[in-house]
């Protein structure tokens, strides 16, 4: 094992790690994620509930890619985002289309009037259950697919065994109860764990750097010995494995 070449390649992955919207194309052919093998399809779930005349909101839209894939009327569509690089991206891509885009960092104070929306969607983002209830119309629908609290834990513990779970409240049971207390009736829900694999250690380095909330204070220098152990696993097995954690909720305002 040529550690000098490994260090050089890992440091390059560390330096290049950045993401626009929610684009992991840098890892094409190097990462296999179970997001495509969930027991539900979030777009299909949305299609069950959305009507062409609905006023909709996408909270934490990322770069707006998923929202645009729905093909809903721009004049009936609003979106919010909090991550500054994505905010600028949305201003460039969503606003010119006529979509009502807002930068939002306080989920308990959404800049919309009471009863503004027929449908609110949220894919892998944050929300405040009480505020959702306020801005939804009576009988309005909230649909969310969430990254669960145990997401990537095997990988985190491989590199940073002392790292805490970043969002321990993000569990299906806890979020379901919060929505019920806020004034929602749960229509359907599901939960799944699926594999995630990396075919080279450099891909794992890049991945850890773009989701620092799961891998706090990760660096090649700090985790070098553990990266060497990961490299041994790749050379022996051809991949490094973990699990993603996802859950889905459809709820209706009472």
MOBELUR-V79262 format. One record per residue. RES is the residue in one small letter. PHI is phi as a letter, one per 20 degrees, with the letter a starting at -180 (* if undefined). Layout:
res->(RES & RES)
phi->(PHI & PHI)
This chain:
res->(x & x & x & x & x & x & x & x & x & x & x & x & x & x & x & x & x & x & x & x & x & x & x & x & x & x & x & x & x & x & x & x & x & x & x & x & x & x & x & x & x & x & x & x & x & x & x & x & x & x & x & x & x & x & x & x & x & x & x & x & x & x & x & x & x & x & x & x & x & x & x & x & x & x & x & x & x & x & x & x & x & x & x & x & x & x & x & x & x & x & x & x & x & x & x & x & x & x & x & x & x & x & x & x & x & x & x & x & x & x & x & x & x & x & x & x & x & x & x & x & x & x & x & x & x & x & x & x & x & x & x & x & x & x & x & x & x & x & x & x & x & x & x & x & x & x & x & x & x & x & x & x & x & x & x & x & x & x & x & x & x & x & x & x & x & x & x & x & x & x & x & x & x & x & x & x & x & x & x & x & x & x & x & x & x & x & x & x & x & x & x & x & x & x & x & x & x & x & x & x & x & x & x & x & x & x & x & x & x & x & x & x & x & x & x & x & x & x & x & x & x & x & x & x & x & x & x & x & x & x & x & x & x & x & x & x & x & x & x & x & x & x & x & x & x & x & x & x & x & x & x & x & x & x)
phi->(* & e & f & f & f & f & g & g & f & f & f & f & f & f & f & e & f & b & b & d & m & c & d & d & f & g & d & g & n & d & c & d & d & f & g & e & c & f & f & c & d & f & g & f & f & f & f & f & d & f & d & g & e & f & e & c & c & d & e & l & f & m & e & n & f & f & g & f & f & f & m & f & g & g & f & d & c & c & b & c & b & d & f & g & f & f & g & f & f & f & f & e & d & e & g & f & e & n & f & f & d & c & e & c & d & d & f & e & b & f & e & c & f & g & m & e & c & e & b & c & d & b & d & m & c & e & a & d & f & f & f & g & f & f & e & e & f & g & m & f & d & d & c & c & d & d & e & f & f & e & f & m & f & f & f & f & f & f & e & c & f & e & f & f & f & f & c & f & e & e & c & g & f & f & f & f & f & f & f & g & f & f & o & d & d & f & e & b & a & b & b & b & d & c & f & c & c & c & e & b & f & f & f & f & g & g & g & f & f & e & c & f & f & e & c & f & m & f & b & g & f & f & d & g & f & f & f & f & f & f & f & f & f & f & f & e & d & n & a & d & d & b & c & e & c & c & b & c & c & d & c & d & f & f)
